[in-house]
Amino acid sequence: MSRTHIEIDWTSCTGHRLCVEQLPDHITSDEWGYPLIVDTLVNTRAARRAEADCPVLALRLTASPRTPAAVPRP
């Protein structure tokens, strides 16, 4: 399973909660509906769907860094 880091652009987010509904194991919300990230490392397919469905495009995905064990040695 491919993993991706997810971040929130706080200048764009207006608290629609779609990301909370689509990624409930990784994002919760405060009493005003704004997201609180519990775990930034998410399934890439689910994260892309949440990113595309955000009405204000407030989600940003970045590739998960490779672990030192996965980096080829010279």
N, CA, C and O atoms as CSV, one atom per row, in Angstrom:
chain,resi,resn,atom,element,x,y,z
A,1,MET,N,N,0.847,-1.179,0.000
A,1,MET,CA,C,0.000,0.000,0.000
A,1,MET,C,C,0.889,1.237,0.000
A,1,MET,O,O,1.809,1.354,0.809
A,2,SER,N,N,0.609,2.135,-0.895
A,2,SER,CA,C,1.353,3.378,-1.011
A,2,SER,C,C,0.866,4.365,0.048
A,2,SER,O,O,-0.334,4.480,0.299
A,3,ARG,N,N,1.809,5.073,0.662
A,3,ARG,CA,C,1.458,6.020,1.727
A,3,ARG,C,C,1.908,7.424,1.343
A,3,ARG,O,O,2.917,7.605,0.660
A,4,THR,N,N,1.142,8.411,1.792
A,4,THR,CA,C,1.372,9.811,1.477
A,4,THR,C,C,1.159,10.641,2.735
A,4,THR,O,O,0.360,10.276,3.598
A,5,HIS,N,N,1.873,11.758,2.838
A,5,HIS,CA,C,1.636,12.701,3.935
A,5,HIS,C,C,0.580,13.702,3.493
A,5,HIS,O,O,0.565,14.140,2.342
A,6,ILE,N,N,-0.298,14.057,4.416
A,6,ILE,CA,C,-1.347,15.025,4.106
A,6,ILE,C,C,-1.192,16.236,5.021
A,6,ILE,O,O,-0.913,16.096,6.212
A,7,GLU,N,N,-1.373,17.409,4.457
A,7,GLU,CA,C,-1.295,18.670,5.202
A,7,GLU,C,C,-2.519,19.505,4.874
A,7,GLU,O,O,-3.168,19.301,3.848
A,8,ILE,N,N,-2.828,20.443,5.749
A,8,ILE,CA,C,-3.973,21.330,5.545
A,8,ILE,C,C,-3.480,22.750,5.313
A,8,ILE,O,O,-2.634,23.251,6.053
A,9,ASP,N,N,-4.005,23.385,4.294
A,9,ASP,CA,C,-3.728,24.795,4.026
A,9,ASP,C,C,-4.744,25.595,4.841
A,9,ASP,O,O,-5.897,25.751,4.439
A,10,TRP,N,N,-4.301,26.091,5.979
A,10,TRP,CA,C,-5.216,26.776,6.907
A,10,TRP,C,C,-5.758,28.086,6.346
A,10,TRP,O,O,-6.795,28.563,6.808
A,11,THR,N,N,-5.095,28.667,5.379
A,11,THR,CA,C,-5.617,29.904,4.789
A,11,THR,C,C,-6.784,29.623,3.855
A,11,THR,O,O,-7.561,30.526,3.545
A,12,SER,N,N,-6.916,28.373,3.402
A,12,SER,CA,C,-8.007,28.000,2.496
A,12,SER,C,C,-9.142,27.263,3.196
A,12,SER,O,O,-10.297,27.390,2.789
A,13,CYS,N,N,-8.839,26.500,4.232
A,13,CYS,CA,C,-9.831,25.641,4.879
A,13,CYS,C,C,-10.968,26.464,5.488
A,13,CYS,O,O,-10.741,27.455,6.182
A,14,THR,N,N,-12.194,26.024,5.206
A,14,THR,CA,C,-13.378,26.682,5.772
A,14,THR,C,C,-14.224,25.721,6.596
A,14,THR,O,O,-15.347,26.059,6.970
A,15,GLY,N,N,-13.708,24.530,6.884
A,15,GLY,CA,C,-14.380,23.597,7.781
A,15,GLY,C,C,-15.561,22.850,7.200
A,15,GLY,O,O,-16.561,22.656,7.893
A,16,HIS,N,N,-15.479,22.426,5.956
A,16,HIS,CA,C,-16.574,21.652,5.347
A,16,HIS,C,C,-16.660,20.231,5.897
A,16,HIS,O,O,-17.717,19.608,5.805
A,17,ARG,N,N,-15.589,19.708,6.459
A,17,ARG,CA,C,-15.503,18.388,7.086
A,17,ARG,C,C,-15.495,17.205,6.118
A,17,ARG,O,O,-15.609,16.064,6.566
A,18,LEU,N,N,-15.367,17.430,4.832
A,18,LEU,CA,C,-15.330,16.298,3.905
A,18,LEU,C,C,-14.100,15.426,4.148
A,18,LEU,O,O,-14.175,14.203,4.036
A,19,CYS,N,N,-12.983,16.041,4.477
A,19,CYS,CA,C,-11.767,15.267,4.751
A,19,CYS,C,C,-11.945,14.406,6.002
A,19,CYS,O,O,-11.423,13.293,6.071
A,20,VAL,N,N,-12.679,14.918,6.984
A,20,VAL,CA,C,-12.951,14.164,8.206
A,20,VAL,C,C,-13.796,12.938,7.879
A,20,VAL,O,O,-13.549,11.853,8.406
A,21,GLU,N,N,-14.780,13.104,7.021
A,21,GLU,CA,C,-15.645,11.992,6.630
A,21,GLU,C,C,-14.894,10.959,5.802
A,21,GLU,O,O,-15.146,9.762,5.935
A,22,GLN,N,N,-13.982,11.400,4.954
A,22,GLN,CA,C,-13.281,10.476,4.063
A,22,GLN,C,C,-12.051,9.827,4.692
A,22,GLN,O,O,-11.651,8.736,4.286
A,23,LEU,N,N,-11.460,10.477,5.663
A,23,LEU,CA,C,-10.257,9.943,6.318
A,23,LEU,C,C,-10.438,9.936,7.841
A,23,LEU,O,O,-9.650,10.555,8.556
A,24,PRO,N,N,-11.470,9.241,8.345
A,24,PRO,CA,C,-11.784,9.311,9.777
A,24,PRO,C,C,-10.703,8.748,10.697
A,24,PRO,O,O,-10.639,9.128,11.866
A,25,ASP,N,N,-9.860,7.859,10.198
A,25,ASP,CA,C,-8.783,7.315,11.023
A,25,ASP,C,C,-7.595,8.264,11.130
A,25,ASP,O,O,-6.698,8.056,11.947
A,26,HIS,N,N,-7.593,9.295,10.311
A,26,HIS,CA,C,-6.448,10.199,10.260
A,26,HIS,C,C,-6.787,11.648,10.594
A,26,HIS,O,O,-5.919,12.410,11.020
A,27,ILE,N,N,-8.050,12.030,10.401
A,27,ILE,CA,C,-8.453,13.419,10.630
A,27,ILE,C,C,-9.735,13.440,11.456
A,27,ILE,O,O,-10.703,12.756,11.124
A,28,THR,N,N,-9.741,14.222,12.525
A,28,THR,CA,C,-10.949,14.481,13.307
A,28,THR,C,C,-11.262,15.965,13.147
A,28,THR,O,O,-10.619,16.651,12.353
A,29,SER,N,N,-12.235,16.460,13.887
A,29,SER,CA,C,-12.542,17.890,13.779
A,29,SER,C,C,-12.767,18.494,15.153
A,29,SER,O,O,-13.107,17.804,16.114
A,30,ASP,N,N,-12.568,19.804,15.218
A,30,ASP,CA,C,-12.836,20.519,16.459
A,30,ASP,C,C,-14.317,20.895,16.505
A,30,ASP,O,O,-15.079,20.523,15.613
A,31,GLU,N,N,-14.722,21.621,17.527
A,31,GLU,CA,C,-16.147,21.954,17.691
A,31,GLU,C,C,-16.687,22.885,16.606
A,31,GLU,O,O,-17.903,23.022,16.468
A,32,TRP,N,N,-15.816,23.522,15.840
A,32,TRP,CA,C,-16.246,24.410,14.754
A,32,TRP,C,C,-16.208,23.725,13.385
A,32,TRP,O,O,-16.558,24.332,12.372
A,33,GLY,N,N,-15.780,22.457,13.361
A,33,GLY,CA,C,-15.736,21.711,12.112
A,33,GLY,C,C,-14.397,21.734,11.406
A,33,GLY,O,O,-14.249,21.130,10.344
A,34,TYR,N,N,-13.425,22.417,11.973
A,34,TYR,CA,C,-12.106,22.467,11.342
A,34,TYR,C,C,-11.329,21.180,11.633
A,34,TYR,O,O,-11.422,20.632,12.730
A,35,PRO,N,N,-10.574,20.707,10.661
A,35,PRO,CA,C,-9.889,19.427,10.815
A,35,PRO,C,C,-8.709,19.472,11.777
A,35,PRO,O,O,-8.004,20.474,11.896
A,36,LEU,N,N,-8.526,18.354,12.453
A,36,LEU,CA,C,-7.372,18.133,13.320
A,36,LEU,C,C,-6.714,16.850,12.833
A,36,LEU,O,O,-7.327,15.784,12.869
A,37,ILE,N,N,-5.496,16.945,12.389
A,37,ILE,CA,C,-4.815,15.771,11.858
A,37,ILE,C,C,-4.283,14.923,13.007
A,37,ILE,O,O,-3.526,15.394,13.857
A,38,VAL,N,N,-4.699,13.663,13.007
A,38,VAL,CA,C,-4.256,12.710,14.012
A,38,VAL,C,C,-3.015,11.974,13.519
A,38,VAL,O,O,-2.075,11.742,14.279
A,39,ASP,N,N,-3.025,11.612,12.246
A,39,ASP,CA,C,-1.923,10.870,11.627
A,39,ASP,C,C,-1.734,11.413,10.218
A,39,ASP,O,O,-2.641,11.312,9.392
A,40,THR,N,N,-0.577,11.983,9.935
A,40,THR,CA,C,-0.360,12.599,8.621
A,40,THR,C,C,-0.056,11.589,7.525
A,40,THR,O,O,-0.163,11.918,6.343
A,41,LEU,N,N,0.319,10.371,7.886
A,41,LEU,CA,C,0.668,9.359,6.896
A,41,LEU,C,C,-0.580,8.557,6.538
A,41,LEU,O,O,-1.078,7.780,7.353
A,42,VAL,N,N,-1.082,8.745,5.324
A,42,VAL,CA,C,-2.351,8.136,4.909
A,42,VAL,C,C,-2.193,7.330,3.622
A,42,VAL,O,O,-1.204,7.469,2.903
A,43,ASN,N,N,-3.179,6.491,3.348
A,43,ASN,CA,C,-3.235,5.733,2.100
A,43,ASN,C,C,-3.324,6.710,0.939
A,43,ASN,O,O,-4.168,7.606,0.950
A,44,THR,N,N,-2.476,6.551,-0.053
A,44,THR,CA,C,-2.402,7.499,-1.165
A,44,THR,C,C,-3.716,7.613,-1.924
A,44,THR,O,O,-4.142,8.725,-2.238
A,45,ARG,N,N,-4.364,6.509,-2.224
A,45,ARG,CA,C,-5.617,6.552,-2.985
A,45,ARG,C,C,-6.699,7.327,-2.223
A,45,ARG,O,O,-7.384,8.169,-2.804
A,46,ALA,N,N,-6.851,7.048,-0.939
A,46,ALA,CA,C,-7.852,7.746,-0.128
A,46,ALA,C,C,-7.517,9.229,0.002
A,46,ALA,O,O,-8.407,10.079,-0.035
A,47,ALA,N,N,-6.232,9.536,0.156
A,47,ALA,CA,C,-5.812,10.934,0.287
A,47,ALA,C,C,-6.073,11.719,-0.992
A,47,ALA,O,O,-6.508,12.870,-0.937
A,48,ARG,N,N,-5.813,11.107,-2.140
A,48,ARG,CA,C,-6.071,11.793,-3.414
A,48,ARG,C,C,-7.559,12.060,-3.606
A,48,ARG,O,O,-7.945,13.112,-4.117
A,49,ARG,N,N,-8.383,11.116,-3.200
A,49,ARG,CA,C,-9.833,11.306,-3.305
A,49,ARG,C,C,-10.280,12.463,-2.403
A,49,ARG,O,O,-11.063,13.315,-2.824
A,50,ALA,N,N,-9.780,12.489,-1.168
A,50,ALA,CA,C,-10.130,13.568,-0.241
A,50,ALA,C,C,-9.625,14.916,-0.753
A,50,ALA,O,O,-10.322,15.925,-0.649
A,51,GLU,N,N,-8.419,14.925,-1.301
A,51,GLU,CA,C,-7.851,16.162,-1.855
A,51,GLU,C,C,-8.719,16.685,-3.001
A,51,GLU,O,O,-8.998,17.882,-3.075
A,52,ALA,N,N,-9.140,15.800,-3.883
A,52,ALA,CA,C,-9.955,16.204,-5.037
A,52,ALA,C,C,-11.354,16.648,-4.627
A,52,ALA,O,O,-11.940,17.516,-5.273
A,53,ASP,N,N,-11.897,16.062,-3.558
A,53,ASP,CA,C,-13.258,16.383,-3.131
A,53,ASP,C,C,-13.354,17.636,-2.263
A,53,ASP,O,O,-14.450,18.153,-2.052
A,54,CYS,N,N,-12.232,18.128,-1.762
A,54,CYS,CA,C,-12.259,19.325,-0.913
A,54,CYS,C,C,-12.745,20.517,-1.739
A,54,CYS,O,O,-12.117,20.871,-2.736
A,55,PRO,N,N,-13.860,21.142,-1.333
A,55,PRO,CA,C,-14.418,22.231,-2.139
A,55,PRO,C,C,-13.536,23.476,-2.224
A,55,PRO,O,O,-13.696,24.282,-3.141
A,56,VAL,N,N,-12.614,23.640,-1.289
A,56,VAL,CA,C,-11.735,24.817,-1.321
A,56,VAL,C,C,-10.274,24.434,-1.564
A,56,VAL,O,O,-9.377,25.267,-1.438
A,57,LEU,N,N,-10.047,23.165,-1.912
A,57,LEU,CA,C,-8.706,22.653,-2.220
A,57,LEU,C,C,-7.705,22.956,-1.104
A,57,LEU,O,O,-6.602,23.442,-1.359
A,58,ALA,N,N,-8.104,22.664,0.130
A,58,ALA,CA,C,-7.270,22.974,1.288
A,58,ALA,C,C,-6.338,21.838,1.701
A,58,ALA,O,O,-5.560,21.994,2.642
A,59,LEU,N,N,-6.406,20.703,1.015
A,59,LEU,CA,C,-5.524,19.593,1.357
A,59,LEU,C,C,-4.327,19.568,0.421
A,59,LEU,O,O,-4.454,19.806,-0.780
A,60,ARG,N,N,-3.169,19.277,0.984
A,60,ARG,CA,C,-1.936,19.198,0.202
A,60,ARG,C,C,-1.291,17.849,0.502
A,60,ARG,O,O,-1.118,17.475,1.662
A,61,LEU,N,N,-0.941,17.135,-0.546
A,61,LEU,CA,C,-0.302,15.831,-0.401
A,61,LEU,C,C,1.174,15.933,-0.745
A,61,LEU,O,O,1.560,16.626,-1.686
A,62,THR,N,N,1.992,15.236,0.027
A,62,THR,CA,C,3.417,15.153,-0.268
A,62,THR,C,C,3.833,13.692,-0.186
A,62,THR,O,O,3.273,12.923,0.595
A,63,ALA,N,N,4.798,13.320,-0.980
A,63,ALA,CA,C,5.273,11.939,-0.983
A,63,ALA,C,C,5.876,11.588,0.366
A,63,ALA,O,O,6.538,12.405,1.005
A,64,SER,N,N,5.636,10.373,0.775
A,64,SER,CA,C,6.224,9.881,2.013
A,64,SER,C,C,7.719,9.700,1.800
A,64,SER,O,O,8.128,9.071,0.824
A,65,PRO,N,N,8.541,10.237,2.693
A,65,PRO,CA,C,9.985,10.071,2.511
A,65,PRO,C,C,10.373,8.603,2.632
A,65,PRO,O,O,9.786,7.848,3.407
A,66,ARG,N,N,11.352,8.227,1.866
A,66,ARG,CA,C,11.823,6.847,1.932
A,66,ARG,C,C,12.566,6.633,3.239
A,66,ARG,O,O,13.297,7.508,3.702
A,67,THR,N,N,12.376,5.486,3.816
A,67,THR,CA,C,13.074,5.177,5.059
A,67,THR,C,C,14.533,4.877,4.750
A,67,THR,O,O,14.845,4.456,3.636
A,68,PRO,N,N,15.435,5.081,5.705
A,68,PRO,CA,C,16.853,4.818,5.446
A,68,PRO,C,C,17.112,3.389,4.966
A,68,PRO,O,O,18.018,3.168,4.163
A,69,ALA,N,N,16.334,2.422,5.442
A,69,ALA,CA,C,16.534,1.035,5.026
A,69,ALA,C,C,16.184,0.839,3.552
A,69,ALA,O,O,16.703,-0.074,2.911
A,70,ALA,N,N,15.315,1.682,3.015
A,70,ALA,CA,C,14.876,1.535,1.631
A,70,ALA,C,C,15.773,2.281,0.648
A,70,ALA,O,O,15.650,2.091,-0.562
A,71,VAL,N,N,16.660,3.113,1.141
A,71,VAL,CA,C,17.536,3.893,0.271
A,71,VAL,C,C,18.691,3.003,-0.188
A,71,VAL,O,O,19.395,2.431,0.644
A,72,PRO,N,N,18.891,2.882,-1.488
A,72,PRO,CA,C,19.995,2.041,-1.963
A,72,PRO,C,C,21.349,2.595,-1.540
A,72,PRO,O,O,21.567,3.807,-1.519
A,73,ARG,N,N,22.227,1.705,-1.213
A,73,ARG,CA,C,23.581,2.112,-0.810
A,73,ARG,C,C,24.490,2.134,-2.024
A,73,ARG,O,O,24.359,1.300,-2.919
A,74,PRO,N,N,25.413,3.087,-2.056
A,74,PRO,CA,C,26.332,3.179,-3.209
A,74,PRO,C,C,27.270,1.994,-3.300
A,74,PRO,O,O,28.096,1.929,-4.211
